[in-house]
């Protein structure tokens, strides 16, 4: 029996955060709706019914336009002054339902949204997070000759005080959203300097590009599209599933993706570094 493929899409331009968040919600709704079976409209709760569901597992790989996001456990009132300051820097600011604390997303950083049905895969939430973390460590080692530092914190570190990747997942009824972010070029680092990222006061952001230069002695410019393709293939290997490009066959999802791409196209340029106020 052939394995169900993960359908991936790599976005050509940085996406505004809120339309990308709405796209995740749209895909989550499509996946959840697929679980509602039979003419009576009752939800089948058994593993057998889930294995027969037709909805795809989706992997979105992209960059965001400059944005700071806060996690669901943070106090919005306490964050108000920080929000105002960060918006003045030229970035957006959005409260989210993911785990973790304030972090930054922007050009030069690959964000991955694996929108998977863990129940159908037979994978628990913690295993999903661990697989993603291991994948990112393997990517740095195998692709860039960069060893990771074993930290007690979630994410990927290249030293005790340098963090290159963050992980923040949300799982609802076995369906995942949000995901990971890994700094590829140095462009995001100036933006990270504006905050205590992920609540870790003694940690600063690093990038694959700078870490590679540090460990190999040679700085090589990295191409976001090429690095997305490497991560895409690694997801297929780690989850033991083929990867296939999302296309018009998934009509509803494809249309939603194209709508978000149109928004990104119309948004024009973005600030390349924080505005100092």
N, C-alpha and C positions, 0 to 999 in steps of 0.2 A: 504494500500500500504506500503510495507516495505521500511525503510529508507536506503539510500545509505550509505555504511560503509566508514569510514576513514581507509585506509590501512596504517599500521605502520610497521616500521622496527627499531630494536635496534641493533646497530653495536657492535660487540664484542671487537674490538680494536680501539684505537684512530686513527682518520683519518688525513692525511695531508690535509691542508686547500684547496689548489687549486683543487685537484681531487674531493673533496666534493662540491666545488663551481660549478665545471663542471657538477656534477651529478644534482644539482639543476637546472641548465640551461637546461639539457637534459629533465628533467621531465617537466619543464615549456614549452619547445618546444612541447612535446607530448600533454600536456593539451591544448595548443593554437591550435595545428593542429586539434584536435578533434572538435574545434568550426567551422572549415571550412567544410561546408556541401553542398550537392547537386552537381550534375554533372557539373554545370557551374563554380564551384569553388568559388562562392560568399560567403562571410561571412554573416551568419545570425546574426542580431543584436538584435533580440527580445528575451524577457525572455523565451518564449516558446521553442525557438530553443536551448537555453542554458540548459534548464531543461532536454532536451533530449540528451545532450552530454554524451558520454560514458566514458570519462576520469575519473580516480579516484582522490579523494583527498588523499594526502599522508602526513604522519607524520613521519619524520626521527628523531630519538633520538640517540645521540652519544657523544663521547668526541673527541676533536681535539688533535693532537700533538701540542706542544707549538708554538703559533703564535700570533703576534700582527697584528690587522687589523685597517685600517683607514677608516673613512666614506667619502661619496662622496663630502661633502662640504668643506673638508679640502684642504689646499694648499700643493700640493706635493713638491714644491720647499722648502717651509718653514719646511716641515717635513723631509727633506733629512738627516740632522744631527741626528735627533732622530732615523730615520730608520737605519742608520749605527750603532748607539750605540746599538739598540735593537737586531740587527742581531748578533753583537759580543757577546751578552748574551747567544746565543745558540738557539734562537727562529727564526722562519720565520717572515717575514713582508709582508703584502699584502694590497694594496689599493682596496677597495670594493665600490659597488654602494648602500650599505645600508645607512640608516640614522644614525646620531650620529657621535661621534669622535673616537679617538684611544681607543681600548680596547684589552683585552687579552682573548684568549681561550686556554685551555689545559686540560690535565688529571686532574681528580678530579672535573671537572665542566661538568654539563650536558648541551649540546646545543640541542635545539629543532628547527627543520625546518618544520613548518606547511606549506605545499605547497597546498593551498586551492583555490578553485574557489569561491571567495566571491560573485560574481554576481549571480551564481547559488544558493548560500546559502541565498541570500537576505541580506547580511551584508555589511555595509560600513567599510572603512579602519579604522576609528577611533574606531568603535565598536570592530573590530578585535583586535586592540592593547589593548583596555580596558579589553576585555575578557581574554586576555593572562595575563595581569597584575593582574587581580583579581584572576585568577587561581593560579598564583605563590604565591600570598599572602595567599590564602586558603590552599595551599600545606604546607607552613611553619607553619601555625596555626594548621591545623588538623593533620598533620603528625608528627610535631616536637614540638608542643606547643610553637611556636615562634610567637609573635605578630609583625605585621609590623608597621613601622612608616610612617605616612601620609606625604609624601614629595611632593613638587611642581614639582619635576623632574620625568620624565618617568623612570620606573624601580621599584625595590622593595628594601626598606631600612628597617633595623632593629633598627636604631637610626638616628638622624639627620646627623651623619657623617659616617655611616656604610652602605654600599650598598652590597646586596647579589645577586641581579639579574639585568641584563640589557635586554633591548628590542630594537631591530633595524630591522624594516621591510622594504621591498620593495614591492610595488604593481604595476603591469603592466597589464592594461586591465582587472582588477578584479582578476588577478592571483597573489598569494603571493609568496614571497621567503624570505630568511633569517628568523629571528625569535627571539629567546630568548636564554639567557645563565644564568644558576644559579650555583653558587659555592656550591658544596656539601661538599667536604673535604677541609682541609686547604692547600692542595698542590698548588692551584693557587695563594694563597695570596702573596707568595714571588715574583712571577712574576708581579703581579699588583703593587708591591712597586716600580717597575722600571719606571712607567709612571704616569701621571695625567690621570687616567682612565675616559673616557667619558667627559673630559674637566672640571671636578669638582675638583678644587684644594683642597678644604677642606674636601673631602670625601675619605675614604679608603675602600678597599674591605673587606667583611666579608664572612663567609661560613655558611651553614646550621648546620654543625657540631659544629662550635665554638659558634654560636648563641644559639643552643640548650643547650650547656653546660652552657652558661651564664644565660639563663632564667630558666633552670631546676636544675642546680647545678650538673648535671651528664653528663659526656662525653661518647657518644656512637659512635663507629666507624660505618660509613655508607657505604653501598654497592651500587655502581653505578647502577648495573643492577636492583636491587630491587627498587631503587628510580625512574629509568626510567619507570618501570612498573606501579608505582603509578601515575606518571605524565601522562602516556598513558591513563589510565582509567579516569583520571580527564578531559582530553580533550574530551573524549566521552560524559561525563556528561555535560560539559559546552557548547558544540556545539550540544547537543541533537542528537548525531549520534552514532551508534554502531562502535566499533573498531575491526578490523580484521587484522591478520598478513598478510603482503605482501608475496606473494609466486609466483611460476612459472607461475601461470595463467596470470599475467601481464608480458608477455614475455620480452618486450623491457625494461621496468623499472627494472625487476628482473635481467636481464643480466647486466645492467649498475651498479646496486648495487653490484653485485658479483665482477665486475671488480674493483670497488673502494676498496672492502674488500681485494682483492688480492694485491693491491698497499700498503695498510696498513700493510699487513702481511710481504711483502718484505722490508718495511722500517725499520724493526727492532726496537731497543730500542730508547728512546728519552731522552734528558737531564732532570733530576729530579728536578733541581733547576737552577737558572740563573748563568751563568759564570761571575764571577766578573772581570772586566777589569779596 
